[in-house]
Amino acid sequence: MAETPQNFSNHVRYDPIFHFFLMPVFVTTFISTVVFAIQHSNLLTWLHVVLALAALFALFRMRIYSMKVQDRVIRLEERIRLSAILADPLRGRISELTVKQLVALRFASDGDVAGLVQKALDGMDPKAIKQAIVNWRRDDMRV
């Protein structure tokens, strides 16, 4: 069975364990801990609030760290890819692209990427880059 072509409207991915289990559990735990601390206020209940808040922050930091690592890998992959397929005037300007622009350009086919790189260098934002892609390259690895 063929996969559905990826495009701007369906490229966002969710990690079910993170988005639909861990996040709701941690947020619910924090809220219920605050409610309990308000109803039964003492030092121990407020320490539990601090602990629940610390756990929620830790969850967000872990997510942010993993996304930063992914962005670094994508930046490297795209710089290598662009070095191989762009003509000389644009090839020399690859370092001017932001990480967010490179992350957006990863979806562009080799045929579309040169024009989009020029637009990105002229100031096109990452969302507009994704919206301008005609022929999408699938990327199912990002979470």
C-alpha positions in Angstrom: 0.0 0.0 0.0 1.4 3.4 -1.0 2.0 6.0 1.6 0.1 9.2 1.5 2.2 12.0 -0.1 3.5 14.3 2.5 2.6 18.0 2.2 2.3 21.2 4.4 -1.1 20.1 5.8 0.0 16.6 7.0 3.7 16.9 7.8 3.3 17.6 11.5 4.1 14.5 13.6 3.1 13.6 17.1 4.8 11.2 19.4 1.9 9.4 21.0 3.7 8.4 24.2 4.9 12.0 24.8 1.9 14.0 23.5 -1.0 11.7 24.5 0.3 10.0 27.7 3.3 11.8 29.4 2.1 15.3 28.9 -1.5 14.7 30.1 -0.2 12.7 33.1 2.3 15.3 34.1 -0.1 18.3 33.6 -2.9 16.5 35.5 -0.5 15.6 38.3 0.7 19.1 38.6 -2.9 20.6 38.6 -4.2 18.0 41.1 -1.2 18.6 43.4 -1.9 22.4 43.4 -5.6 21.8 44.1 -4.7 19.4 47.0 -2.1 21.9 48.3 -4.7 24.7 48.3 -7.2 22.5 50.1 -4.8 21.0 52.6 -2.1 23.7 52.9 1.0 22.7 54.7 4.7 22.6 54.0 4.7 19.0 52.7 1.8 19.6 50.2 3.6 22.7 48.8 6.8 20.7 48.5 4.8 18.2 46.4 3.7 21.1 44.2 7.4 22.1 43.7 8.3 18.5 42.9 5.4 18.2 40.4 6.5 21.5 38.8 10.1 20.3 38.6 8.9 17.1 36.9 6.9 19.0 34.4 9.9 21.3 33.6 12.1 18.2 33.3 9.7 16.7 30.8 9.7 19.9 28.7 13.5 20.2 28.8 14.0 16.6 27.7 11.7 17.3 24.7 13.5 20.5 23.9 16.9 18.9 24.1 15.9 16.0 21.8 14.5 18.5 19.3 17.7 20.5 19.3 19.7 17.4 18.6 17.4 16.6 15.7 17.8 20.2 14.4 21.6 19.9 14.5 21.5 16.6 12.6 19.1 18.1 10.0 21.3 21.2 9.7 24.3 19.0 8.9 22.4 16.8 6.5 21.0 19.7 4.6 24.3 21.6 4.4 25.8 18.4 2.9 22.9 18.0 0.5 22.9 21.6 -0.5 26.6 21.6 -1.1 26.2 18.7 -3.5 23.2 20.0 -5.5 23.4 23.9 -5.5 25.3 25.9 -8.2 28.3 27.9 -7.1 26.7 31.3 -6.3 24.2 29.7 -3.9 26.6 27.1 -2.6 28.8 29.8 -1.1 25.9 31.2 0.9 24.6 28.0 2.6 26.1 29.2 5.9 23.8 32.2 5.8 20.7 30.0 6.2 19.3 29.8 9.7 18.7 26.4 11.3 14.9 26.9 11.1 15.2 27.6 7.3 17.4 24.5 6.8 14.9 22.4 8.8 12.1 23.7 6.6 14.1 23.1 3.4 14.6 19.4 4.2 11.1 18.7 2.8 12.0 20.3 -0.6 12.8 18.1 -3.5 16.2 18.5 -5.2 14.4 20.2 -8.1 12.6 22.8 -5.9 15.4 23.5 -3.4 17.5 26.0 -5.4 14.7 28.4 -5.9 13.7 28.1 -2.2 17.2 28.6 -1.0 17.3 31.9 -2.9 14.0 32.9 -1.4 15.2 31.9 2.1 18.3 33.9 1.7 16.1 36.9 0.7 14.3 36.5 4.0 11.5 34.0 3.5 10.5 32.5 6.9 10.4 28.7 7.5 6.6 28.4 7.4 6.5 30.2 4.0 9.3 27.9 2.8 7.2 24.8 3.6 4.1 26.4 2.0 6.0 27.1 -1.2 7.3 23.5 -1.6 5.8 21.9 -4.7 7.4 18.5 -4.6 7.8 17.2 -1.1 10.5 14.8 0.1 9.0 12.7 2.9 10.6 13.0 6.3 9.0 10.6 8.8 12.0 10.5 11.2 11.3 13.7 13.2 9.2 13.4 16.3 
